[in-house]
């Protein structure tokens, strides 16, 4: 039996021709249906270098250059492209930003569910419907709960444990040598893990925060999900790509773990001082609870974990701002403990309440704001779930019904017309007298903007303050 027979068995030549023809026709149909559809109304110009079938894979492989190059080539800054069968309008400029951040029919959850498939898998029961009803219902509930957990009363409940966690993590991960010098650390490993610990303590089950093995295990699963976003899965939605398999595996593991924690808490009657206890007391649906925890932790870790690490890097190479922050921390310590005290910073910080933390470190918060502007090149996504096309300001262009809209934050964050020397890390750009972020509408979008501000910004700032202050000062 020849090689062809071993591979194809008894399939004859005629059958092979039929299969080949079917494959070619399928390719052509998908290519044509994936091409940006024409409209009688004015669409933004097509992206340069459009390719049939796969569309703009460069959006995933070289997003920043792809977007900025096409913005420069468009007279309005807006342009369109497709990824597989999904049609996308990329927005820019004042008109684009106002349309993206202010129009009620542009739904973020529907957009992320399709084009940015790096978030944890969501139960079908709560995936956005065509009308956006389920999305809006869940989002309203989510925002209500987040407001509860960023309130000072709840933060004051968890603050003592946060400080203990912070101290234990520093002692575990950052050693002090006999000559009173510190070991070097990799902030993108050690600090990132500490932020995750504090995030779990604030927004997740205390059962995980109290268990180092569970903390490490769940962090690995979240990282597996974050690294599994795949352009191939969007182009071929029914293809079980390796990234999709990893994502489903990690999501299933997290789902099983969190479900067990919820049911054990209900069965045992054991009470905790955490978000999970609040949901158990309220009798909330398990799927909603898990979706809340997944979404809150995932979103918080992506921005806060990276930003907390980068702040230390930028301060290390900016001695002027390092001294400003050191002086700010010293002043707070002196205010709360007095001159000549031998208490450790952790002990002094333990006297402060959440409302004190919110106002104690304004310069550090400027550093956080500049670090996020400088280091988090995020793109936000929405889908037009309304019943009509959406106008893009006064450009005469539209976002058609059912199409997606994308906005790259770097369009404003690194715009020299808005930010002087945008490639320079300079927190003073946010001080009174400059306030460059207020020059145009929605030109600082890292904490969200318009109809969708980041409700977790308060928690993120709170965690960075708790983390980076002891790092800057001597934690002994």
C-alpha positions in Angstrom: 0.0 0.0 0.0 1.5 3.4 -1.0 1.8 6.4 1.1 -1.3 8.1 -0.4 -3.4 5.0 0.4 -2.1 4.9 4.0 -3.1 8.6 4.4 -6.4 8.8 2.6 -7.6 5.1 2.9 -10.1 4.2 0.2 -11.0 7.8 -0.7 -10.9 8.0 -4.5 -9.6 10.9 -6.7 -13.1 12.2 -7.5 -14.0 12.5 -3.8 -10.7 14.3 -3.1 -11.6 16.8 -5.8 -15.0 17.4 -4.2 -13.5 17.9 -0.8 -10.9 20.3 -2.3 -13.7 22.3 -4.1 -15.7 22.5 -0.9 -12.6 23.8 1.0 -11.9 26.5 -1.7 -15.5 27.6 -1.7 -15.5 27.8 2.1 -12.4 29.9 2.0 -13.8 32.3 -0.5 -17.1 32.7 1.4 -15.3 33.4 4.7 -13.0 35.8 3.0 -15.8 37.7 1.5 -18.0 37.7 4.6 -15.0 38.8 6.6 -14.3 41.8 4.3 -15.6 45.2 5.8 -19.1 45.6 4.5 -20.0 48.6 2.5 -22.6 51.1 3.6 -24.6 53.9 2.0 -23.4 56.1 4.8 -19.9 57.3 5.1 -17.5 54.8 6.7 -14.0 55.7 7.9 -11.3 54.9 5.4 -10.0 51.3 5.3 -6.8 50.5 7.0 -3.7 50.2 4.9 -2.6 46.8 3.8 -6.0 45.0 4.3 -5.8 41.3 3.6 -8.8 39.0 2.9 -9.8 36.3 5.4 -7.6 37.1 8.3 -8.0 40.8 8.2 -5.7 42.8 10.4 -3.7 40.3 12.4 -1.2 43.1 12.9 -3.7 44.6 15.3 -2.6 41.8 17.7 1.0 41.5 16.7 2.0 45.2 16.5 -1.0 47.1 17.8 0.5 50.4 18.7 2.3 50.9 15.3 -0.7 49.6 13.4 -3.1 52.0 15.0 -0.9 55.1 15.0 0.2 54.6 11.4 -3.4 54.4 10.2 -4.4 57.3 12.3 -1.7 59.4 10.6 -3.0 58.2 7.1 -6.6 59.2 7.8 -7.8 62.8 7.5 -10.1 62.4 10.5 -7.9 59.9 12.3 -10.6 57.2 12.2 -10.2 54.1 10.1 -11.8 50.7 9.7 -10.6 47.1 9.4 -11.7 43.6 10.1 -10.6 40.6 12.1 -12.1 37.6 10.5 -15.8 38.3 10.2 -15.8 41.1 12.8 -15.8 44.7 11.5 -14.0 47.3 13.5 -13.8 51.1 13.5 -10.7 52.6 15.3 -11.4 56.0 16.7 -9.1 59.0 17.2 -9.2 62.7 18.0 -11.7 64.7 20.0 -14.7 63.6 18.0 -13.6 59.9 18.2 -12.9 60.1 21.9 -16.2 61.7 22.7 -18.1 59.2 20.6 -16.3 56.3 22.2 -16.5 57.3 25.8 -19.9 59.1 25.8 -22.3 57.1 23.7 -24.6 54.8 25.7 -25.0 52.2 22.9 -21.4 51.3 22.8 -21.2 48.3 25.1 -17.8 47.4 26.7 -18.7 43.9 27.9 -20.0 42.8 24.5 -16.8 44.2 22.9 -14.3 42.5 25.2 -16.2 39.2 25.1 -15.5 38.9 21.3 -12.3 40.8 20.5 -10.3 40.7 23.7 -10.8 37.2 24.8 -8.2 37.3 27.5 -10.7 37.8 30.4 -11.8 34.7 32.3 -14.5 32.7 30.5 -18.0 34.0 31.6 -21.0 31.8 32.2 -23.4 31.9 29.3 -26.2 32.9 31.7 -24.5 36.3 32.0 -23.0 36.9 28.6 -24.4 40.1 26.9 -27.5 39.6 24.7 -28.0 41.3 21.4 -30.0 44.1 23.1 -27.4 44.4 25.8 -30.0 43.7 28.5 -28.1 41.0 30.3 -24.9 43.0 30.0 -26.5 46.2 31.4 -28.3 44.2 34.2 -25.1 42.5 35.4 -23.0 45.7 35.0 -25.3 47.7 37.1 -25.2 45.0 39.8 -21.4 44.8 39.5 -20.9 48.5 39.9 -23.2 48.5 42.9 -21.1 45.8 44.6 -17.8 47.5 43.7 -19.1 50.7 45.3 -19.7 48.7 48.5 -16.2 47.4 48.5 -14.4 50.7 47.8 -16.3 52.4 50.5 -14.1 53.5 53.5 -16.1 51.3 55.9 -15.1 48.1 54.1 -11.6 49.3 53.4 -11.1 50.0 57.1 -12.2 46.4 57.8 -9.5 44.9 55.6 -6.8 47.5 56.2 -5.2 45.8 59.3 -4.9 42.5 57.3 -3.5 44.3 54.3 -0.7 45.8 56.4 0.0 42.3 57.9 0.0 40.8 54.5 2.3 43.5 53.2 4.8 43.1 56.0 4.8 39.3 55.8 5.3 39.4 52.0 8.2 41.9 52.3 9.9 39.8 54.9 9.4 36.7 52.9 10.4 38.1 49.5 12.9 40.9 50.3 15.8 40.0 52.6 18.1 42.4 54.5 21.7 41.5 54.7 23.9 41.6 57.8 25.4 45.0 56.7 21.9 46.5 56.6 21.8 46.5 52.8 19.0 45.0 50.8 19.0 42.2 48.3 18.1 43.2 44.8 14.6 42.1 43.6 12.8 41.8 40.3 9.8 44.1 40.9 7.9 42.5 38.0 8.0 39.2 39.8 8.1 40.0 43.5 6.1 43.2 43.6 3.6 41.8 41.1 3.0 38.8 43.4 2.6 41.1 46.5 0.0 43.2 44.6 -1.9 40.0 43.8 -1.9 39.0 47.5 -3.3 42.4 48.5 -5.9 42.3 45.6 -7.1 38.9 46.7 -7.3 40.2 50.3 -9.4 43.2 49.3 -11.7 41.8 46.6 -11.5 38.0 46.9 -12.1 35.2 49.4 -9.9 35.4 52.5 -9.6 31.6 52.2 -7.2 32.2 49.3 -5.4 35.2 50.9 -4.7 33.1 54.0 -3.2 30.2 52.1 0.1 30.8 50.3 -0.3 27.7 48.1 -3.8 28.7 47.0 -2.5 32.3 46.4 0.3 31.0 44.1 -2.0 28.5 42.4 -4.8 31.0 41.5 -2.2 33.6 40.3 -0.8 31.0 37.9 -4.3 30.3 36.6 -5.1 33.9 36.1 -1.8 34.4 34.3 -2.6 31.4 32.1 -5.8 33.1 31.1 -4.2 36.5 30.5 -1.6 34.9 28.2 -4.1 32.9 26.2 -5.7 35.6 24.1 -5.5 34.5 20.5 -6.1 36.2 17.2 -6.6 32.8 15.7 -9.6 32.2 18.0 -11.3 35.3 16.7 -10.6 34.6 13.1 -11.6 30.9 13.6 -14.2 31.1 16.4 -15.0 27.4 16.4 -11.4 26.2 16.2 -10.0 24.8 19.5 -6.7 26.7 19.4 -4.1 25.8 22.0 -4.6 29.2 23.7 -8.4 28.6 23.9 -7.8 25.2 25.4 -5.5 26.7 28.0 -8.0 29.4 28.8 -10.9 27.0 29.2 -8.7 24.7 31.4 -7.6 27.6 33.7 -11.2 29.0 33.8 -12.6 25.6 34.8 -10.0 25.2 37.5 -10.8 28.6 38.9 -14.5 28.0 38.6 -14.3 24.7 40.5 -12.1 26.2 43.2 -14.3 29.3 43.8 -17.5 27.2 43.8 -16.0 24.9 46.5 -15.2 27.9 48.6 -18.7 29.3 48.3 -20.3 26.0 49.1 -18.0 25.3 52.0 -18.7 28.7 53.5 -22.5 28.1 53.3 -22.3 24.6 54.6 -19.9 25.2 57.5 -21.4 28.4 58.7 -17.9 29.8 59.1 -17.9 33.6 58.7 -15.3 35.7 57.1 -14.7 39.4 56.8 -14.4 39.5 53.0 -16.4 40.0 49.8 -17.4 36.3 49.7 -19.1 36.6 53.1 -21.1 39.6 51.8 -22.3 37.6 48.9 -23.2 34.6 51.0 -25.2 36.7 53.4 -27.0 38.3 50.5 -27.8 34.9 49.0 -26.3 35.9 45.7 -26.2 33.5 42.8 -23.0 31.5 42.7 -22.3 32.3 39.0 -22.7 36.0 39.6 -20.4 35.8 42.6 -17.7 34.0 40.6 -18.0 36.4 37.7 -17.7 39.4 40.0 -14.5 38.0 41.7 -13.0 36.9 38.4 -13.6 40.3 36.8 -12.6 42.4 39.7 -9.3 40.5 40.4 -8.4 40.2 36.8 -8.9 43.9 36.0 -7.2 45.1 39.1 -4.2 42.9 38.8 -3.5 43.8 35.1 -3.1 47.5 35.9 -2.2 47.8 39.5 0.4 44.9 39.5 2.3 46.3 36.6 2.0 49.9 37.7 3.3 49.3 41.2 6.4 47.6 39.8 7.1 50.3 37.3 6.8 53.1 39.8 9.7 51.7 41.7 11.8 51.5 38.5 11.0 55.1 37.5 11.8 56.4 41.0 15.1 54.5 41.0 16.2 56.4 38.0 14.7 59.7 38.9 16.5 61.0 42.0 14.5 64.2 42.2 11.2 62.5 42.4 12.6 59.8 44.6 13.6 62.4 47.1 10.1 64.1 46.8 8.4 60.8 47.6 10.8 59.9 50.4 10.2 63.3 52.0 6.4 62.8 51.7 6.6 59.4 53.4 8.8 60.8 56.1 6.4 63.7 56.8 3.5 61.2 57.1 5.5 59.0 59.5 6.5 62.1 61.6 2.9 63.3 61.7 1.6 60.0 63.0 4.4 58.9 65.2 6.4 62.0 66.1 10.1 62.8 65.8 12.6 60.3 67.3 10.2 57.4 67.4 11.6 53.9 66.8 8.4 52.3 65.5 8.6 50.7 62.1 6.8 52.3 59.2 4.4 49.3 59.2 3.5 50.0 62.9 3.0 53.7 62.2 0.9 53.1 59.1 -1.3 50.8 61.2 -2.6 53.8 63.0 -4.0 55.3 59.8 -7.5 54.7 58.5 -8.6 54.4 54.9 -9.7 58.0 54.6 -6.2 59.1 55.9 -4.5 57.0 53.2 -6.6 58.7 50.5 -5.2 62.1 51.2 -1.8 61.4 52.7 0.3 60.8 49.6 -0.7 63.2 46.8 2.8 63.1 45.1 2.8 59.3 45.1 -0.6 59.4 43.4 0.8 61.7 40.7 3.6 59.2 40.2 1.0 56.4 39.8 -1.0 58.5 37.3 2.1 59.2 35.2 3.2 55.6 35.3 -0.2 54.4 34.1 -0.1 57.0 31.3 3.4 56.0 30.4 3.4 52.3 30.8 -0.1 50.9 30.2 -0.6 51.0 26.4 -4.2 49.7 26.6 -6.8 49.6 23.9 -10.5 49.7 24.9 -13.2 48.0 22.9 -17.0 48.5 22.6 -19.7 47.1 20.4 -22.6 49.1 18.9 -25.6 47.3 20.4 -28.0 50.0 19.5 -30.6 49.9 16.7 -28.9 52.5 14.5 -25.5 53.6 13.2 -23.7 56.0 15.5 -22.3 59.3 14.2 -18.6 60.1 15.0 -19.0 63.7 16.1 -18.8 66.2 13.2 -16.6 64.0 11.0 -19.6 62.8 8.9 -18.5 59.2 9.6 -20.3 56.4 11.4 -19.9 53.3 13.5 -22.4 51.0 11.9 -24.9 48.9 13.9 -23.3 45.7 15.2 -19.8 46.9 14.4 -17.0 47.2 17.0 -15.2 50.4 18.1 -11.7 50.4 19.4 -9.7 53.2 21.0 -6.0 53.1 21.7 -5.1 55.1 24.8 -1.7 56.0 23.4 -3.5 58.2 20.8 -4.0 60.8 23.6 -1.4 59.7 26.2 1.5 60.2 23.8 0.1 63.0 21.8 2.6 65.9 21.9 -0.2 68.4 21.3 -1.6 67.3 24.7 1.4 66.2 26.7 4.7 68.1 26.5 7.6 65.7 25.9 5.2 62.7 26.1 8.1 60.2 26.0 9.4 61.6 29.3 8.3 60.3 32.7 7.2 63.5 34.4 4.5 63.4 37.2 4.7 67.2 37.4 2.6 67.4 34.2 -0.5 66.8 36.5 0.3 69.6 39.0 -1.7 72.8 39.3 -0.5 75.3 36.7 0.0 72.5 34.1 -2.7 69.9 34.3 -2.0 68.7 30.7 -4.5 65.9 31.1 -7.4 68.5 31.0 -6.4 70.1 27.7 -8.9 68.1 25.7 -11.9 65.8 26.5 -11.0 62.3 27.5 -7.2 62.7 27.1 -6.3 60.8 30.3 -8.2 57.5 30.0 -6.2 55.0 32.0 -8.8 55.1 34.8 -11.7 55.0 32.3 -13.6 58.0 31.2 -17.1 59.3 30.3 -19.8 56.7 30.8 -17.4 54.0 31.9 -15.0 55.3 34.6 -12.9 52.7 36.4 -14.7 52.0 39.6 -11.7 50.2 40.9 -9.4 53.2 40.6 -9.8 53.9 44.3 -8.8 50.4 45.3 -5.9 50.4 42.9 -4.5 53.7 44.3 -5.1 52.4 47.9 -3.2 49.2 47.2 -0.2 51.0 45.5 0.0 53.4 48.5 0.0 50.5 50.9 2.6 48.7 48.8 5.1 51.3 47.6 5.4 53.4 50.8 7.1 50.6 52.8 9.2 49.8 49.8 10.5 53.4 49.6 11.1 53.6 53.3 13.0 51.2 55.5 10.5 48.4 56.5 12.4 47.2 59.6 
